[in-house]
Amino acid sequence: MKTGNLVITEKAALAPMAGVADRAFRELCIGYGAAYTVCEMASAKGISLGDKKSADLLSISEPERPAGSQIFGNSPETMAKAAEKALEYSPDFIDINMGCPAPKVSASGGGALLMKSPVLAAQIVEAVAKVSTVPVTVKMRSGWDDTAINAVELAKRCEQAGAAAITVHGRTKVQMYAPPVNIDIIRQVKNAVSVPVIGNGDITDGKSAAKMMEETGCDMVMVGRGALGRPWVFSQINAYLDHEIILPEPPVTQKMHIMLKHIEKICEYKGEHVGIREARKHAAWYTKGLHGSANYRARIGLISSIEELQQIALELIEQNI
């Protein structure tokens, strides 16, 4: 896929999940073949006010590239200033969030709430595109609710305003993450615009990725929840899309090795005190489906050191071999 001056060679990207897709996870997913990653969304207002936490979310390391910064807000001027700040971190592209369903994001006027205001949304894209030296992309949903499915209209406006690519999560804001994704709306967007379209929602393996691409004609897919505790899903998707090979899930020993490597990176980047607490949810996802995992997840929720997690990993391996 080519967007602006950026060429993407693989077909499955990692979604920008707040509180999940941090530097450690993004690097890990790139290592398994993710086409690109997107940083956790950063508040344009926070950036403009000099909030360090918001600015830190814009940081990008070399091992996680290609990578984009994602910003959210409802003011064209503030979003443009945030984009200029993001450019200091040398992102490969800047993504505008118009799809986050979180109440606190909508309350700020950003995220999925922008789908209610297509004119304002386009003004934001235009303002960011004017100051950006890298491609500007947009991530949206199918609409606000079933009475307002307007992704096609919004996509057209965003393209005209300067968006170089558009990601569509085929659910409304009200639907959150259920029921099954609306394939038809993604196909409609793809047919309505000339820029690349990325399909998002319910991608968990190579077959679901292929189904999304075949039924919508989208240029790529984006993986969110399907990658939680499964960063290797990108190698599975690539193998199927490239050669129709179905790669099995890794054996438990390898899963636990990947989990520990992941958690160690989180602690390296954030310090063990903060890192191990943030790592609890990741560790729980890695154990899903393993024999005795329910009991172990309760223990994982209380871990306070890498050593405790290493012991749990050893026990899980013994129980599942």
C-alpha positions in Angstrom: 0.0 0.0 0.0 1.3 3.5 -0.9 0.0 6.5 1.0 1.6 9.8 0.3 5.4 9.1 0.2 5.0 6.1 2.6 5.1 2.6 1.2 3.8 -0.2 3.3 4.7 -3.7 2.3 2.7 -6.0 4.6 -1.1 -6.2 4.8 -2.0 -6.2 8.6 -1.4 -3.2 10.9 -1.6 -2.9 14.7 -4.5 -0.8 15.9 -3.8 2.1 18.3 -5.2 0.8 21.6 -5.0 3.1 24.5 -3.3 1.6 27.5 -2.3 -1.5 25.5 -0.4 -0.7 22.3 2.6 0.9 24.1 6.1 1.0 22.8 6.9 -2.6 24.1 3.9 -4.1 22.4 4.4 -2.1 19.2 8.0 -3.2 18.8 7.0 -6.8 19.5 4.3 -6.8 16.8 6.6 -5.2 14.2 8.9 -8.1 15.0 6.2 -10.5 14.0 5.4 -8.8 10.8 2.9 -6.0 11.5 2.8 -3.7 8.5 2.9 -0.6 10.8 1.9 0.5 14.2 0.1 3.5 15.6 0.9 5.1 18.9 -1.7 5.4 21.7 -3.9 8.4 21.1 -2.7 11.7 22.5 -4.9 14.6 23.4 -4.3 17.6 21.2 -5.5 19.9 24.1 -3.1 18.2 26.5 -0.2 18.6 24.0 -1.0 22.3 23.5 -1.1 22.9 27.3 2.3 21.2 27.7 1.1 18.1 29.4 4.1 15.7 29.6 2.1 12.5 29.6 0.3 13.5 26.3 3.6 14.5 24.7 5.3 11.2 25.8 2.6 9.3 23.8 4.0 10.8 20.7 7.5 9.2 21.1 8.5 6.6 18.5 11.4 4.2 18.6 13.2 2.9 15.5 12.2 -0.8 16.2 8.5 0.0 16.0 8.6 1.6 12.6 6.8 2.2 10.3 4.8 4.1 13.0 2.4 6.9 13.2 1.3 9.3 15.9 -2.4 9.5 16.7 -4.0 12.7 18.0 -7.6 13.5 19.0 -9.5 16.7 19.6 -12.3 18.9 18.2 -10.5 22.2 17.3 -8.8 22.5 13.9 -6.3 25.0 15.3 -5.4 22.9 18.4 -5.1 19.8 16.3 -2.8 21.5 13.9 -0.6 22.7 16.8 -0.6 19.1 18.1 0.4 17.8 14.7 3.4 20.2 14.6 4.5 18.9 18.0 4.1 15.3 16.8 6.3 16.0 13.9 9.2 16.7 16.3 9.1 12.9 17.0 9.5 12.0 13.3 6.4 9.9 12.8 5.9 8.2 9.5 2.4 9.6 9.4 -0.1 11.4 11.6 -3.4 9.7 12.3 -6.6 11.6 13.4 -8.9 9.6 15.8 -12.5 9.9 14.8 -13.5 6.5 16.1 -12.7 6.1 19.8 -16.0 5.3 21.6 -14.7 6.0 25.2 -17.0 8.4 27.0 -14.1 10.6 28.3 -12.9 11.1 24.7 -16.3 11.9 23.3 -16.9 14.2 26.2 -13.9 16.3 25.0 -15.5 16.6 21.6 -13.1 14.2 19.9 -13.0 10.6 18.9 -16.2 9.1 17.5 -18.2 12.3 18.4 -16.6 13.9 15.3 -18.7 11.6 13.2 -21.7 13.7 14.2 -20.0 16.8 12.7 -18.6 15.9 9.3 -17.9 19.5 8.3 -15.8 20.1 11.5 -14.1 16.7 11.0 -13.0 17.8 7.5 -11.8 21.1 8.7 -9.6 19.3 11.3 -8.1 17.1 8.5 -7.5 20.1 6.4 -5.8 22.0 9.2 -3.5 19.1 10.1 -2.7 18.3 6.5 -1.6 21.9 5.9 1.1 21.8 8.6 2.1 18.1 8.2 5.2 17.0 6.2 4.0 13.4 6.4 0.8 11.7 5.3 -2.3 12.4 7.4 -4.7 9.5 7.9 -8.0 9.1 9.6 -9.5 6.3 11.7 -13.3 6.3 11.9 -16.3 4.1 12.7 -19.3 3.3 10.5 -21.2 6.0 12.3 -22.5 7.2 15.7 -25.5 4.7 15.9 -27.7 2.7 13.5 -29.6 5.8 12.6 -26.5 7.7 11.6 -24.3 5.4 9.4 -22.3 8.1 7.7 -18.8 6.7 7.1 -19.1 7.2 3.4 -19.9 10.9 3.6 -17.2 11.4 6.2 -14.6 9.5 4.2 -15.3 11.6 1.1 -15.0 14.8 3.1 -11.8 13.7 4.7 -10.3 12.7 1.4 -11.1 16.0 -0.1 -9.6 17.7 2.9 -6.3 16.0 2.4 -6.5 12.5 4.1 -4.0 10.1 2.5 -5.7 6.9 3.9 -8.7 6.0 5.9 -9.3 3.2 8.4 -12.9 2.1 9.0 -14.0 0.1 12.0 -17.2 -1.4 10.8 -19.2 -0.7 14.0 -21.0 2.3 15.3 -19.9 4.2 18.4 -22.9 2.9 20.2 -22.1 -0.7 19.3 -18.6 -0.4 20.8 -17.1 -3.9 20.0 -20.2 -6.0 19.3 -22.1 -7.3 17.3 -20.1 -8.7 14.3 -18.5 -6.0 12.2 -20.4 -4.5 9.3 -18.5 -5.5 6.2 -20.8 -3.7 3.8 -20.0 -0.2 5.1 -16.3 -0.8 4.7 -16.9 -1.9 1.1 -19.0 1.2 0.5 -16.2 3.5 1.8 -13.6 1.7 -0.4 -15.8 2.2 -3.5 -16.4 5.9 -2.6 -12.8 7.1 -2.2 -9.6 6.8 -4.2 -7.2 6.8 -1.2 -6.2 3.5 0.5 -8.8 2.1 2.9 -8.0 -0.2 5.8 -10.6 -2.5 7.2 -10.9 -2.9 11.0 -12.9 -5.2 13.2 -13.0 -8.9 14.0 -9.6 -9.7 12.5 -8.2 -12.6 14.5 -6.3 -14.8 12.0 -5.3 -15.2 8.3 -8.8 -16.4 7.2 -10.6 -13.5 8.8 -8.1 -11.1 7.3 -8.5 -12.6 3.8 -12.3 -12.5 4.2 -12.2 -8.8 5.0 -10.1 -8.0 2.1 -12.0 -10.1 -0.4 -15.5 -8.9 0.6 -14.6 -5.2 0.9 -11.8 -4.7 -1.5 -9.9 -2.9 1.2 -6.1 -2.4 0.8 -5.1 -3.6 4.2 -6.6 -4.8 7.5 -6.0 -3.5 11.1 -5.8 -5.8 14.1 -6.8 -4.7 17.6 -8.2 -7.1 20.1 -7.1 -10.1 18.0 -3.5 -9.3 18.8 -4.0 -9.1 22.6 -1.7 -11.8 24.1 -1.1 -12.9 20.5 1.5 -10.7 18.8 2.4 -13.6 16.5 -1.0 -13.1 14.8 0.7 -10.9 12.3 3.0 -13.7 11.1 -0.1 -16.0 10.8 -2.0 -13.4 8.8 1.0 -12.8 6.5 1.5 -16.5 5.9 -2.1 -17.0 4.9 -2.4 -13.9 2.7 0.9 -14.6 1.0 0.9 -18.4 0.7 -2.5 -19.6 2.1 -0.5 -21.3 4.8 -2.2 -21.7 8.2 0.4 -21.3 10.9 -0.7 -22.9 14.2 -0.6 -21.2 17.6 2.8 -21.4 19.2 3.3 -24.2 21.8 2.9 -23.1 25.5 6.6 -23.0 26.1 7.0 -20.4 23.3 4.0 -18.5 24.4 5.4 -18.1 27.9 8.8 -17.1 26.5 7.1 -14.4 24.4 5.0 -13.2 27.3 8.1 -12.8 29.6 10.0 -11.0 26.8 7.1 -8.7 26.4 6.7 -8.0 30.1 10.5 -7.5 30.6 10.4 -4.8 27.8 7.5 -3.0 29.5 9.4 -2.9 32.8 12.6 -1.8 31.0 10.8 1.2 29.4 8.6 2.1 32.3 10.4 0.8 35.4 9.3 -2.3 37.2 7.0 -0.6 39.7 4.8 0.8 37.0 5.6 -1.7 34.3 4.6 -4.8 36.3 1.2 -3.4 37.1 0.5 -2.4 33.5 1.8 -5.9 32.5 -0.9 -7.8 34.5 -3.5 -7.4 31.8 -1.1 -8.5 29.1 0.0 -11.6 31.0 -3.6 -12.6 31.6 -4.2 -12.4 27.8 -1.3 -14.6 27.1 -2.7 -17.4 29.4 -6.1 -17.4 27.7 -7.1 -20.9 26.7 -4.4 -22.7 28.7 -5.4 -25.4 31.2 -5.8 -23.9 34.7 -5.6 -20.4 33.3 -8.5 -19.0 35.3 -6.7 -19.7 38.6 -3.5 -18.3 37.3 -5.1 -15.1 36.1 -6.2 -14.4 39.6 -2.6 -14.7 40.7 -1.4 -12.6 37.8 -3.7 -9.9 39.0 -1.6 -9.6 42.1 2.0 -9.9 40.8 4.5 -7.3 41.9 7.7 -8.6 40.3 9.0 -10.3 37.2 10.1 -13.2 39.3 6.5 -13.9 40.4 5.5 -14.0 36.7 8.4 -16.3 35.8 7.2 -18.8 38.4 3.7 -18.7 37.1 5.0 -19.2 33.5 6.9 -22.3 34.7 3.8 -23.7 36.4 1.7 -23.1 33.3 4.2 -24.9 31.1 4.3 -27.9 33.4 0.5 -28.1 33.4 0.1 -27.7 29.6 2.8 -29.8 28.1 
